[in-house]
Amino acid sequence: MTQKRRRPVWLTRNLFAISWVSLLQDAASEMLYPIMPIFLNTVLGAPAAVVGAIEGFAEGAMSITKLSSAWMNRWLPRKVMVFLGYSGAALGKLIIALAAVWPVVMLGRVVDRLGKGMRSAARDAILVQGIDKAHRGRVIGFHRTADTTGAVIGPIMALVLLSAFDGNIRDVLWVAVIPAVLSTAAVLFIKDQDPATKRLVKVAKAEVTAANTQVLAPKLKRVIWVLSFFALANFPDALLLLHLSQEGWAVTEVVGAYLIFNIAYASLNFPFGLLADKLKPQQVYAVGMVCFAVAYAGFGLTSDKVLGVALIVIYGGFAAANDVVGKSWVSKLAADHQQLTVQARLQGLSGFGILFAGIWAGLAWSLGAGFGTVPLMISGVFGLIAAGVLWRIKF
């Protein structure tokens, strides 16, 4: 009689529940992402400057909320924060579907991003609860794989629906509300033992405080600030898509490139998480920064579409390392009751870094040969230097 094979201890029901929640929500979000600029410009008549301002304002609101999420946890349990966050995302998509003028779309995007800011750190803290530190890289990698699988499904669904609805964008916006609502409902299957809502025994408190004072707090701060500093060169992906468009890629080719990026990103999340569990996280992250440098500098040096596709795949490697390795790195350094705080600080500060990167890259976009060549080369060189520093630096 054959024995039933047991699943790995880190592959918990909670991990499956959170992964399904993220997959559904990301499918809804990425169903909108490729068509939102077209909807704003051609349907609602918003100029290009307004399209950029809406995204910048929404991302800024998200970063502020992420930084505030540890403070919110003083009054709200983590699961409640996650539920409210996903509810906000669903509400934001409903507002966008109802919009008749672009300011209403801005309201919807801000509500959506505020929801993401509230839920992200709390969700990531729940994700690693009860998980051995040696397995946290693969847990976060598994979750990010599910999340980015939704990012692959979303644009495909948008293309299929646009064809079925004879190009009616608003109908697609309405359909996107459905997986967003299902994602919110799925949060109810998540289980959380929030240390902020339970009284810890005095011994446990003393151990955690001692560990923080002697080792973890200074090291955590250094890692968070270093990773956040690197974000100053990582300008928004929308500018990369704009670069491809300006280099002569057709709209369908740009959407295809975005799909390829998400497929590469989804495929590499778990392998990078596994590497982060087996090797020094700073060295794995350094490999990701090399991918970043090659991709950005490559986009600045070539307009060849075949090479462009290869660079997009390489860029997916950076996205996986940045997301999975960064989160698992700080998670392993933090005590259990610190998980929400460290994720909030890392994600919030990195978000502000990306926001500022978008500003300086946008201002420098037309310099030199144009089409973003100068900011792409600056970021590429910065990424290569960062990889070397990360490989050798002692935290």
C-alpha atoms as one frame of an Amber mdcrd trajectory, in Angstrom:
protein
   0.000   0.000   0.000   1.473   3.330  -1.080   1.761   6.091   1.483   0.034
   9.381   0.733   2.618  11.993  -0.120   2.610  14.903   2.308   2.893  18.428
   1.011   5.800  20.590   2.208   5.263  22.152   5.641   5.511  25.657   4.194
   2.723  25.015   1.657  -0.078  25.920   4.058  -3.789  26.435   3.491  -3.296
  30.081   4.389  -0.742  30.400   1.601  -3.237  28.943  -0.879  -6.004  31.263
   0.347  -3.860  34.415   0.136  -2.535  33.353  -3.273  -6.065  32.973  -4.667
  -7.031  36.365  -3.256  -4.045  38.006  -4.955  -4.515  36.156  -8.255  -8.139
  37.292  -8.572  -7.391  40.896  -7.646  -4.378  41.145  -9.951  -6.382  39.676
 -12.836  -8.924  42.466 -12.279  -6.266  45.178 -11.987  -4.252  44.074 -15.008
  -7.420  43.745 -17.068  -7.672  47.526 -16.684  -4.000  48.567 -16.845  -3.360
  48.241 -20.615  -6.660  49.898 -21.609  -6.892  52.630 -18.954  -4.807  55.219
 -20.861  -6.907  54.571 -23.998 -10.149  54.892 -22.008  -9.018  58.176 -20.464
  -7.733  59.664 -23.712 -10.176  58.468 -26.375 -13.392  57.973 -24.377 -13.162
  60.680 -21.709 -10.930  63.100 -23.593  -8.184  63.419 -20.977  -4.834  64.736
 -22.299  -1.623  62.715 -21.851  -0.480  64.972 -18.988  -3.646  64.111 -17.045
  -3.103  60.382 -17.619   0.369  60.658 -16.083  -0.858  62.844 -13.216  -3.586
  60.365 -12.285  -1.096  57.494 -11.986   1.420  59.597 -10.079  -1.187  60.848
  -7.615  -2.580  57.340  -7.094   0.865  55.803  -6.510   1.797  58.582  -4.081
  -1.393  57.958  -2.093  -0.558  54.239  -1.983   2.954  54.863  -0.640   1.671
  57.129   2.135  -0.895  54.508   3.149   1.731  51.749   3.159   3.919  53.757
   5.520   0.887  54.378   7.750  -0.273  50.751   7.837   1.792  49.818  10.920
   0.130  52.716  12.754  -3.310  51.523  11.564  -2.563  48.084  13.014  -2.707
  49.595  16.503  -6.478  49.797  16.097  -7.283  47.372  13.282  -6.403  43.645
  13.166  -4.360  42.648  10.136  -7.146  40.590   8.572  -9.527  43.540   8.842
  -6.931  45.724   7.111  -6.608  43.147   4.341 -10.389  42.914   3.919 -10.823
  46.707   3.851  -7.905  47.022   1.437  -9.309  44.557  -1.080 -12.781  46.072
  -0.623 -11.297  49.469  -1.487  -9.732  48.013  -4.627 -13.087  46.562  -5.723
 -14.856  49.856  -4.964 -12.234  51.765  -6.942 -12.816  49.591 -10.008 -16.586
  50.099  -9.687 -16.084  53.886  -9.558 -13.944  53.718 -12.725 -16.603  51.659
 -14.541 -19.183  54.332 -13.641 -16.979  57.290 -14.624 -18.259  59.756 -17.223
 -15.435  62.300 -16.687 -11.735  61.820 -15.947 -11.768  63.283 -12.372 -14.021
  60.368 -11.373 -11.431  57.969 -12.797  -8.823  59.729 -10.660 -11.037  59.186
  -7.607 -11.408  55.508  -8.500  -7.668  55.047  -8.966  -6.898  56.757  -5.649
  -9.464  54.607  -3.790  -8.006  51.498  -5.473  -4.400  52.397  -4.558  -5.323
  53.444  -1.008  -6.786  49.963  -0.645  -3.573  48.403  -1.895  -1.540  50.512
   0.514  -3.668  49.393   3.449  -3.615  45.683   2.637  -0.137  44.933   1.235
   2.069  44.951   4.339  -0.652  43.351   6.495  -1.150  40.573   3.925   2.598
  39.925   3.657   2.871  39.756   7.452   0.066  37.171   7.625   1.716  35.274
   4.777   4.830  34.403   6.814   3.197  33.817  10.212   4.204  30.423  11.582
   6.637  29.876   8.676  10.225  28.934   9.470  12.647  31.660   8.365  14.481
  29.115   6.207  11.312  28.716   4.081  10.088  32.297   3.796  11.726  32.972
   0.440   9.852  30.127  -1.252   6.580  31.098   0.502   6.789  34.668  -0.769
   7.939  33.362  -4.163   4.919  31.031  -4.393   2.557  33.870  -3.503   4.133
  36.281  -5.989   3.896  33.604  -8.695   0.142  33.361  -8.095  -0.158  37.157
  -8.029   1.689  37.637 -11.310  -0.219  34.752 -12.898  -3.216  37.018 -12.401
  -1.196  39.744 -14.130  -0.876  37.426 -17.140  -4.551  36.419 -17.125  -5.828
  40.005 -16.878  -4.464  41.433 -20.162  -5.420  38.247 -22.029  -8.970  38.576
 -20.730  -9.002  42.238 -21.759  -8.019  41.356 -25.339 -10.623  38.579 -25.534
 -13.366  40.781 -24.077 -12.531  43.712 -26.341 -12.975  41.394 -29.298 -16.236
  39.983 -27.899 -17.619  43.453 -27.082 -16.593  45.020 -30.433 -14.010  47.246
 -28.772 -16.342  48.627 -26.063 -13.893  49.489 -23.270 -16.545  50.307 -20.667
 -17.977  46.775 -20.871 -14.513  45.423 -20.040 -14.339  47.778 -17.042 -17.599
  46.325 -15.724 -16.359  42.737 -16.118 -13.182  43.626 -14.178 -15.314  44.387
 -11.115 -16.326  40.696 -10.859 -12.907  39.141  -9.986 -12.219  42.140  -7.721
 -15.358  41.376  -5.676 -14.562  37.627  -5.630 -11.078  38.471  -4.351 -12.566
  40.443  -1.464 -14.902  37.565  -0.570 -11.977  35.114  -0.618 -10.260  37.104
   2.163 -12.748  35.487   4.565 -10.874  32.165   4.131  -7.634  33.670   5.462
  -6.724  32.870   9.072  -4.629  35.232  11.149  -3.169  35.179  14.634  -2.323
  38.853  14.927   0.129  39.631  17.765  -1.262  43.163  17.809  -4.653  41.809
  18.898  -3.381  39.143  21.335  -1.503  39.662  24.574   2.025  38.244  24.311
   3.519  36.580  27.349   6.162  38.621  29.161   8.959  36.155  28.370   8.285
  36.336  24.630   8.185  40.133  24.804  11.510  40.240  26.615  13.158  37.919
  24.071  11.892  39.954  21.123  12.978  43.248  22.680  16.447  41.939  23.430
  16.884  40.581  19.913  15.783  43.881  18.383  18.087  45.944  20.555  21.196
  43.839  20.021  21.061  42.822  16.358  17.920  43.142  14.295  16.894  46.790
  14.527  20.110  48.354  13.132  20.513  45.713  10.429  16.869  45.984   9.405
  17.161  49.743   9.055  20.257  49.460   6.872  18.687  46.859   4.558  15.430
  48.815   4.202  17.212  52.100   3.453  19.618  50.495   0.954  16.819  48.743
  -0.968  14.699  51.907  -0.906  17.636  53.939  -2.224  17.963  51.588  -5.198
  14.330  52.387  -6.089  15.408  55.920  -7.051  16.662  54.467 -10.352  13.654
  52.203 -10.934  11.199  54.439 -12.765   7.621  53.212 -13.452   7.086  50.460
 -16.028   4.663  52.736 -17.884   7.701  54.721 -19.085   9.318  51.540 -20.412
   6.143  50.803 -22.377   6.168  54.395 -23.640   9.774  53.876 -24.789   8.774
  50.819 -26.808   5.888  52.733 -28.376   8.163  55.635 -29.318  10.643  53.181
 -30.829   7.940  52.096 -33.289   6.294  49.140 -31.564   2.609  48.803 -32.477
  -0.037  48.888 -29.738  -0.556  45.120 -29.981   3.222  44.603 -29.778   3.428
  46.762 -26.640   0.590  44.783 -25.023   2.356  41.580 -26.095   5.585  42.823
 -24.537   3.721  43.522 -21.306   2.357  39.972 -21.347   5.827  38.502 -21.932
   7.166  40.544 -19.011   4.461  39.239 -16.686   5.015  35.643 -17.837   8.747
  35.961 -17.138   8.031  37.654 -13.807   5.569  34.930 -12.773   7.946  32.143
 -13.859  10.943  33.515 -11.967   9.301  34.432  -8.654   9.539  30.994  -7.047
  13.085  30.207  -8.283  14.332  33.515  -6.855  12.522  32.767  -3.589  14.172
  29.348  -3.431  17.592  30.911  -4.064  16.930  33.482  -1.335  16.393  30.595
   1.109  19.589  28.790   0.098  22.045  31.647  -0.561  22.794  35.063   0.921
  19.805  37.263   0.020  22.018  40.263  -0.751  23.873  38.271  -3.421  20.633
  36.986  -4.963  19.319  40.553  -4.989  22.591  41.643  -6.629  21.877  39.193
  -9.476  18.514  40.901  -9.859  20.235  44.289 -10.057  22.458  42.948 -12.862
  19.254  41.983 -14.709  17.997  45.523 -14.100  21.210  47.078 -15.450  21.292
  44.878 -18.565  17.607  45.537 -19.340  17.659  49.311 -18.869  20.982  49.888
 -20.636  19.928  47.473 -23.369  16.696  49.389 -24.002  18.753  52.576 -24.207
  21.236  51.108 -26.716  19.056  49.111 -29.130  15.760  49.457 -30.967  15.818
  45.886 -32.298  12.547  44.143 -31.423  14.021  40.653 -31.048  16.616  41.944
 -28.600  13.851  43.968 -26.984  11.873  40.812 -26.204  14.992  39.222 -24.665
  15.529  42.331 -22.545  11.918  42.191 -21.366  12.464  38.613 -20.131  15.663
  39.690 -18.352  13.778  42.584 -16.773  11.312  40.036 -15.412  14.263  38.605
 -13.467  14.827  41.935 -11.766  11.116  42.289 -10.943  11.129  38.863  -9.272
  14.308  39.555  -7.296  13.163  43.009  -6.228   9.786  41.753  -5.045  10.493
  38.299  -3.615  14.055  38.600  -2.345  13.559  42.064  -0.865  10.443  41.044
   1.082  11.860  37.727   2.289  15.156  39.378   3.287  13.568  41.849   5.714
  11.084  39.209   6.877  13.895  36.910   7.988  15.609  39.712   9.891  12.462
  40.757  11.759  10.726  39.276  14.795   7.175  38.014  14.317   5.560  41.115
  15.791   7.648  43.325  13.460   6.521  41.765  10.179   3.884  44.344   9.294
   6.127  47.257  10.277   9.139  46.193   8.201   7.041  45.369   5.136   5.242
  48.708   5.442   8.492  50.663   5.634  10.188  48.773   2.813   7.217  48.972
   0.446   6.287  52.538   1.383   9.795  53.985   1.065  10.447  52.025  -2.143
   7.173  53.370  -3.525   8.311  56.932  -2.898  11.643  56.077  -4.543   9.847
  54.874  -7.674   7.657  57.993  -7.619  10.721  60.275  -7.567  12.385  58.102
 -10.224   9.385  58.691 -12.465   9.705  62.452 -11.952  13.411  62.758 -12.802
  13.195  60.244 -15.661  10.185  62.058 -17.112  12.036  65.393 -17.007  15.095
  63.824 -18.690  13.077  61.801 -21.207  13.710  64.017 -24.233  17.421  64.642
 -23.611  20.054  63.300 -25.993  18.634  60.993 -28.656  15.201  61.177 -27.006
  12.791  58.321 -26.323  14.173  57.988 -22.784  17.705  57.013 -23.838  19.428
  59.200 -21.218  17.413  58.069 -18.144  17.612  54.443 -19.311  21.413  54.621
 -19.512  21.693  56.450 -16.170  19.571  53.804 -14.449  21.480  51.006 -16.194
  24.857  52.262 -14.927  23.391  52.867 -11.467  22.060  49.290 -11.399  25.455
  47.816 -12.267  27.172  49.829  -9.525  24.445  48.828  -7.061  24.955  45.144
  -7.893  28.677  45.415  -7.149  28.085  47.246  -3.877  25.452  44.729  -2.762
  27.711  41.781  -3.538  30.520  43.087  -1.330  28.852  45.212   1.351  28.602
  43.887   4.911  25.301  44.580   6.643
